[in-house]
Amino acid sequence: MPAPRILAVGTANPELYISQEDVYGFYEKNDLLPEGQKNLYARLLLDGRIKGRYFGLGIPEEILNEDPDTRIARFEAQGRKILTRACRSAMEKNSLSSRDIAGIVVNTCTGYLCPGMTSYLSEDLGLATDIKALDIMGMGCGSALPNLESGCGMLDRTDGRHVLCASVEICSATHIIDEDPGLTVSNCIFGDGASAAVLGHQDNVPNSIKLLDFQTGLFPAYREALRYKNQNGHLRNTLTRRVPAVGAKCLADVTGKLLARNRLEASDINWWAVHAGGSAVLERVANSFNIAFEKLEASFEVFEEFGNMSSPTVMFVLQKLMQRDQTRGPGLLLAFGAGFSAFAALANGE
């Protein structure tokens, strides 16, 4: 059987876009800046690399004094909307209808639903009732890559149709303010978004990408460096200063194993789609693999334009590379997530 391919990628964001300067003004107007964190908020929002972010809100004031029930309802409504838009965008690029989709995989970590988003997505796309479906929860920013690996397995058990691999995060539904500097960073860099990739076996699709191999690493020794905790029914992000160093270290581990298994060196890789978790993370990744920062230009740009959207972010990077016809030859998709986890996918674009 031919290797599974990414045939198209679609992305979507909520309608509300707010510049970083206006985010700072909103915090200041509503007296939301903790005394001990004012300087950090100013540095990140007014002098940081991100220009603005998208938020799953009707108006900014909705985020004030939300109870857990309101937040999960907002996650459901906003997440469902952008998830469907991202999937339709990817399907339209290949002129696919609902009849062409045999399976869906959806991952998220910013809200819990039962049934999961696959139930809502199948309804919104008008998919058949015998659709293969998988919901992935709790893998954090890196989970678009195990999503793709799961989709590849699902694709091998279809009848020549396609699988949708979709990621959706409403990070704003985890917004909490206090004196914790980790929460300050979270409030200043995370945005909302969704992505979708169409997987298929077709070998005649221009600009498609073969998925050749995957590597996963779980590093529970670093669990407390990056994770969500539940606080009074709210998801509270734990984000420590160790994340850039730990993320680069864990990515180097899984990438080294993946490259060695396939008898490749980092110098053999033409293109890099790396999760845009932050400027410091990307700089450390570039140094770890001894590659020029220009190789990660798409990742830096996504971070500047959207912030860190958690799991869809790496797919926004991949979409940008595909749009620029920069995915020819061997490439890597790299992402890390909560727990601590790291993921790598070896691909080849034609």
N, C-alpha and C positions, 0 to 999 in steps of 0.2 A: 504494500500500500504506500502511495506517495506521502511525503512528509506533509503534515498540516501547515497551512499558511494563514497568515493574517492578510486578508484580502482588502480590508478597509478599516479605518478608525474614525469614529465620530465622537464629538465632545459637546458638552452643554454646560451652561451656568445659569443661576437664577437671574432674574431681571435687574435686581438692585445691585448697582456698582457704586462703591464709595472709595474715594481717594484716601490715602493714608492721612493726609492733612485734615480731611473732614472727619475721619474716625477720631483723631485726636480732639478736634473741636467738639465732637459729640460727647466724648468722655468728660471733657472739661466743663461743658455746659450742664451736664447732668451730675456733676460732682462725683465722678466715678474713679478718679485718680487717687489711689492710696498714697498717703504722704510719703512713705518710704520708696515708692516706685515711680514717682513723677519723672525723675530724670531718665529712667530707663524707658518709660513710655515715650518721652520726647525724643530720645535718641533713636528708638526703633521706628517710630511712626513718622517723624519729621526728617530724619537724616538717614534712614535705612534704604536698602536697595529696592524694596517693593514700592510700586507706584500706587496700587489700589487693589481691592479685592471684591469678589461677588459674595453676596449674602442672601440666604433664603429667607428673606423678610419682606413683608409688604412695605413697612416703613421702619426706620431704625428703632423707634421707640418700642416696638414689639418685644425687643430683647430685654427690656427692663422688667424685673420682678416676675419672670416667667416661672410657673410651677412645673414640676416634672411632667404632668399630664399635657400641659400646653406645649411643652417642648417636643414630646414624642409625636403629638399631632402635627406639629410644624415639620418635624423630620419626615413624617409620612407624606404629607401633602407636597412639600417642596421637593423632597427626594424623588418621589414618584414622577413628578412633572419633568424634572431635568433628566432623569434616567431614561424616560420614554423618548425625549427629544434626542438624546445622544444615540440611542439605538436606531431611531428612524434615520438620523443623519448617516450612520454607518451603512444601513441597509440601502438607502437611496444611492449611495456611491457605487453600489453593485447592482442597482435596479432589482432589488429583492423584494418580494412580497411576504406576507405572513406565512404563506404555504411553503416558502423556501427555508424556514427555520425549523430545525428538528430538536434543538436543545438550547437552554439558557443557563448561564452561571452568573450569579450576582453576589458581589461582596460589599460589605460595609462594616464600619465599626463605631459609627456616631449615633446610632439609634437602634433599638430592638423592636422588631415586629414579629408576630406569629399569627398567621403565616407570614413568611418573609416577602421581600420585594419581588421575588419571582412570581408570586401570585398576582400582584398588581400589574407587573410588567406584561405577563401573558394576557391579561385582560385588555390592557391598553393597546397592545399590538395586535390583538385579535388572533392569538396563536391557538393551535389545536389543543384539545383537552388531553391528548396523549403525549404532550411535549415532555422531553426530558428536562429536569430542573434541579438545580442545586443552589442553596444559599450558603454563603461562607460568612462567618461572623468572627470578630475579635482578633483579626490578624494585623490590624493597624495599617500604617502607611504602605507597607510592602505587598499587600494582598492582591493587587492586580496580577502579579506574576504567578502565584499558585492558582489563581483563577484561570489564567491562560493554560497552565499545565493540566488542570482539571478539564478544561474545555477540549484540549487535544485528546484526552482519553475518551471523552464523550463523543467527539467527532468520529472516532474509529468505530463507534457502534451505531452510526446513523446510516441512512440509505442514500448517501450521496448529497444530502442537503447540507445545511450550514448550522453552526453553533454561534450564539452571541455570548461574548464574555464582557460583562458590564460591571463597572465600579461606580458607587455613588456615596458621597459624603456630604452631610450638612454639619460641618464643624462648628458653625455658629450655634447649634443646639447643645453644645457642651461649654458654652461661655460662662465663666465664673471669674469674679474679681475679688482678690484679697492681696495680702502683702507678699505672697509667694512669687518670687521672680520668674519661676517656671511658667506660672499662669500668665504673667505679664508678657512673656515671649509668645505664648500660645495666642493670646488675644491680639497680638500685633502681627502675626505671620499667617495664621490659618484662614482659609477661605473655603467656599462651597463650590462643588462641581461634580460632574459625572462624565464617564467615558464609556465607550463600547467598541469592541473589536469584532468583526465578522471573521470567523474561522471557516475554512473550506479546504478541499483537496485540489481544486482547480489549478492547473499549471499554466493557464493562458491569460492570467490577469496581470496587466501592467502594474509595476511598482508594488507587487505583493512581496511578502516576507515569509520565508520558510522558518518554522520553529524546529530547531534541531535537537536541543537538549536543555535540561533544567537542573539546577542545584539549589537545595534549601539548607539553611543552617539555623538551628535553634540554640540560643546561648542564654539559658536561664540564670547564669551567674550575674548577668547584667540586667535582670528583669526590672529592678527598681529604677533603672535609669530612664525608662520610657514605657509608660503604660497608662491606662485609665483606671481610676478607682471610683467606687460609688460613694457619693456623699449626699445623704438625705434625698436619695432618689435621683440625683444629678450625676452625670459623668464628669469627673474631675481629672484633667490631664496632669500627669506627672512627667515633667520634661526637665531633665537636669543638664548642667553644663557639660557633662561627659558625653552627650549624644554625638557630637561631630566626631570625636575620637573613636568612640565605640562603634559608631555606624561605619566609619571607614575601615576599621579593623575587621569587623564581621563581614563586610562586603569583600574585602581582600581575601578572607578565608574561603568563602563560597566560590568566588570567581577563580581563585587559584586552582581549586579542585576541578571546576568545570573546564577550564582551559587545559589543564594537565590531562584530563580524561580524553580530550579531543585533540591532543598533541598540538596545542596552539600556545603562543605567547601573546602578551598584551599588545606587542608591536604588530601582531597580525590582524588586529581588529581595526576595521575601517571606520566604524561609527559607534557611538556610545549614547544610549538613552538611559540616563541616570535620574532617579527620583530627585526632584528639586526640593529637598528638605530644608535647605538654607545655604547661604553663601559659604559659610564655614565648612559645612559638610562637603560641598562640591569641591572646594579647594583641597580638602584633605584627600578626597577620592582621586583627584588629578595627581596629587603628589604620590599617593600610594602606588599608582600604576605608571608613574613617570610619563604622563601624557600632557600635552599642551592644554591650557585652559580653553583654547579655541575648540577643542574636541567636545567640550561641554557647553558650548555657546547656547544651544537650544535649551538646555536645562537652566542656565542662568536667566535666559529670556523668559521662560515660563514662570520662574520665581518672581521676576520683576513685574510681570503682567498680571499674575493671578495669586501670588503667594503660594503657600503650601496647602494644597487641597486634600492632603492625605492620599489615599490609594489611587485616585484617578490621575494624579500628577504625572507619573511616569508615562502614561498613555498620551497626555497632552504633549509631552516631549517627543514621543514617537510620532505623533501626528505632524508636528512641526517638521521633523526630519523627513517624513514621507512627502510632505507638501513641497519641500525643497529638493526632492530627488537626491537625498543624501543617505539613503539606506542601501546602497549597492555593495555587494560583497559581505564578508563576515561582520557581524555586529553583536553587541551585548545590550540587554536590558537589565538594569540593576536597581534594586530597591531594598529598603530595610523597614522594619516595623516594630511594633510593641513586643516586649517580652524577654529578651531581645531576639529578633529574628532578622534574617537576611536572605535575599533571593536573587538568583541570576538566571538569565535565559540566553542561550546561544542561538543566534538567528543568522539568516543569510538572505539578503535582498537581491532581487534581480531586475 
